[in-house]
Amino acid sequence: RSKIPEGERIGFLGIHSESDYVEDKTVVFSSEKSGLGMLELGRYGPHRRIDVKDNLHFCFKNFIFDFEPSEWSYGVSDQRLGRDQAIDITDDATGEVHSLARQSTPIYVNEVGNNKKLHCNVDIRHTDECAVYYYIFIDKDHAMKSGDQVELLVDYGEAYEDVRERKGYGKDNNEILGGDFDDDAARLKRNFVDREMAQLDIHDLKLFDMYYLVEYLTNDVLAPIDLRIRHGHMHGQAESFTRLSKDVIARQRMHWLKIYFQRRLKEMMTNPDPNDELLIRSMRVGGKEMVGTIE
């Protein structure tokens, strides 16, 4: 090693230089070859503590932002305080991938979907219960020669099928949705289903859960949306108009949710669950803040 100038050392040990190697165009790269393996692309998520989110909170945020967050999220079996969790790498204020996640390579990897002509060459590995990393895996049937280029593709499997249908390329788009998701009739059908599911979720809410859900939606989701709508930076750019359109839809969905939250609160105050009676009693005595948050 000492015989090689420092700037010319290559490899992990630095005991070789480029002149030690002879070009051989017959050599191919495959992760299955002895001495080779997978190449790490990086961490998909989570990136922040708040990326690990109460699944109830995530589901309503997902509904408000027209299910865009579900394109970038995944569920985990780990629970906190007995509650299901979701890994969500989108911004609570926009529903779009947050700035820290955008610095990570894995979010730019596309997926094979249901296209049998495409080949998956990226493997997903869970390093612990929550963290997910992406690795390039080139099998021997798709070994690469020097100079070859290939698109990196991952396979999210059946768990991603609902997202595919929403984006118009799912297996059952024509049969279930009546056409591509861009079709107005298909979109209307999906919206009715989404609203019915949201109503069912609200109907099953307990008072304690509803309070913290509404608090989260009001402070972390609605507040920044209202701020952008009222004082938005509208300078004519296409991006600004797209953002405004998304914000208006989100605001409308928040207003619709508010009506059903109020109905559910009235039901609970009229016919309280035994587990909620103590909490309701404290609200009636001096907990106007909780009622105000929900209303």
N, C-alpha and C positions, 0 to 999 in steps of 0.2 A: 504493500500500500504506500509506503514511504517513497517508492520509486515513481509513483504517479503524481503529477502536479495536482494540487487540490482542486482546481477548477475543472479537471478532466476526469475525475473519479465518478463512476456511475454505479448504480445498484445500491442495495441497502447497506452492504458492508464496505462499499467503496474500494474494492480490490481489483476492479477492472476498469478499462477505458474503452472507448468506442472502437479503437483499433484492434481490440481483442476479438471482435466479432466479424463474421463474414456474412454478407447478405445472401439469404436463401429464400427465394420467392415461392418455393414449394411448401414452406412451413406454414401451418395454419394455426389459428387460435381457437381453442375450445376449452371451456371450463372443466370438461371431463378429462382432459389430458393430465397425466401425472406431473405434479409440480406446479400446475396452474390451479385455478379455482374461480370463485366469484369475485367481482369487483364491487366494492361498496359505493353506492350513489349518495347515501346520506340518510338523514332522519326525516321521515314524513311528518311525524307528530308524536306526542304533543310538544309544543315549543314554550308555552307559558303555563303557569299554574291554572289560570282560568280556562285553558283549553280543555281541561277535564271538567265537564259540566254535568249537573243534575239532568238526567235524561228527560224529565218532565219539562224543565226550562228549555232544553234544546228543541224538543218537539214543537213547542209553541213558537219559538223563534224561527224554526224552519218553516212553519206555516205562514208566518208573517212575511217572510222574505221569499215567498213563492217556491219554497223547497230548494232554493239554490244552495244553502248550507249542506244539505244531504249529499251533494256531489262530492264534498270534501271531508265528510265525517265517517266515523266508524264506531261501532259499539264495543264494549268490553264486558267481560264477565265479573270484573271486580266491582264491589259495591262499597259505598260510603254511608255509614249509619243506616245500613239496610236498604239503601236506595240505589237504583240502577244509574249507571253513568254512561256518558258518551264523550268521545274525543272529537272536539270541534275546533278546526283551525281557521274558522272564519271570524271576522270582526262582528261584535255584537251590534255595532252601529250601522253596518251596511249589509251584512250577510255574505260579503265577499271575502276571499282569502286575505288574512291579515298580513301586514308588512313583513313580519319576521318569517312567516311561513313562505313568503315569496322569495326569500333568499335561499331557500332549500331546493335542490335540484329535483327531488321526487315529484313535486306537484306538477312538473312540466312533462311527465311521462304519460302518454296516452294509453288507452286500453284496447284490447282486441275486440271487446264486445261480442257480438254473435257472428262476426265475419270469419268464416272458416279459412279464408285465404291468409289471414294474419296469424303470426306466430308470437307467442308469449316468450320474451327473453329477459324479463325482470322478475325476480323472486321477492316476495314479501316475507319478512321475518320479524317475529315479535321477540324483542330482547327481554322484555318482562311483560307484566300484565297489560301495560298501557302503551309503551313505546313501540313504534314500528319503523323499521329501516328497509330500504330498497337495495337489492343487489342485482347486478348484471350477471346472467347465467346463459352462456352460449353453449348449447348442446352440440354433440358431435355431428348431428345431421345438418346443422346450420353453421359449421365451423367457418371462420372468417380468414380470408387471405389478406396479405398486406395491401392496404389501400381500399379495402371493402368498407362500405358504409351501410348501416342498418338503423332503422327507427327502433327506439326502445319502446317496448309495449308490455303492459302488465295485464293480468287477467283477474278481475274482481269477482268473477264467478256469479252465481245466481243471486247473491246478496245485493248485487248492484242493478238487478233487472228493473226494479221500480224506477230508478234514476234514468235508465235507458229508455223506458217507455215515455217518461216525461220529456225527454229530449228528442223523441221521435224515431228511435232506432231499436226499440225492444222487439222481442219475438212476437208479441201479441198486439202490436200497435194497430194493425188493420182489423183484427178480430174484436178486440176489447174497446179500443178508443175510436173506432170508426174511421181510421186514417192516421196520417202523420199528426204528431202532437201540435204542429203549427196550424192544423185545421181548426177552425173556430168551433165546430160541433164537438170535436174530440176534446178540446180545451174546456168547453163548458161542462161536459160530462165529468171530467176529472175534477173541476172546481166544486161541483156538487158533492162528489165523494169526499173531497178534502174537508168541506164544511161539516158534513155529517160526522166525520171522525172527530173533528174538533169539538162538536157539540157533545158527543159521547164522553170525551175526555173531561170536559168541564162538568158534566153531570156527575161524574165519579169523584170529583175533587172534594177533599176534606178542607175545612176552614183554614187550618194552619198552613197546608200546602198552597192553598189559593192565595193567601196573604203574601207569602214569600215569592210566589210566581208573579203576581201582579206587581210587586215591588221591583222585581228584576226587570220585567218588561217595561215598566214606566221609566225607571232610571237609566237603564243601560241600552234599551232599544228605542223607545218612543222619543225620549228627550233629544237625542242627536238627530232623529228624523225630522222632528218639528223645527229644530234649529236650522237645518239645511233648507227646508221648505220655505221658512220665513225669511231667512237671510242667506239664501243660496248664492253661490258664485256662478251666476248664469251669464256667460260671456259669448254664447252662441256656439260653443264647441259641442260636437256630437256626443262626447262623453258626458257633458253636463246634462244634456237633455235626457240621455239614457238613465243617468242617476236620478233625475227628477221623476221620471216615469216610474222607476222602481220605488222611490220614496212615497209617491202618491198611492200606489197599490198597497204598500205596507201600511200606510196611514189608514186607508180604508179598512183593511183587515183588522187593525187594532181597534177601530171604532166598532166594528161588527162584534169582535170578541168582548168588548166592554159591555155590550147589551146582555150577553149571555152570562158574563161574570156577575152582573147585577142581579139577574134572575136567580142564579144559583145561590147568591148570598141571601136573597129574600127567602128562598126555600129553607136554607139552613137556619135562619133566624126564626122562622115560623115553626119548623119541625126539626129541632136540633138533634143531631146525633149525640148519644150519651157521652161519647169521647170529646165532643166539642162544647158541652154545656158549660164547663168552667170557663173556657175561653170566651164564649158568648156572653157570659155573665159579666166578665171583666170589661168587655167591649161596651156593654150597656151602661156600666157604671162610669167608666172614664176612658175607654179605649176608642175614642172617636177617630184617632189617627188611623187605626186599622180599617175602620169602615170607610173613611175618606180615601184611603189608598185604593181600595177595591172599587169605590164608586167614581 
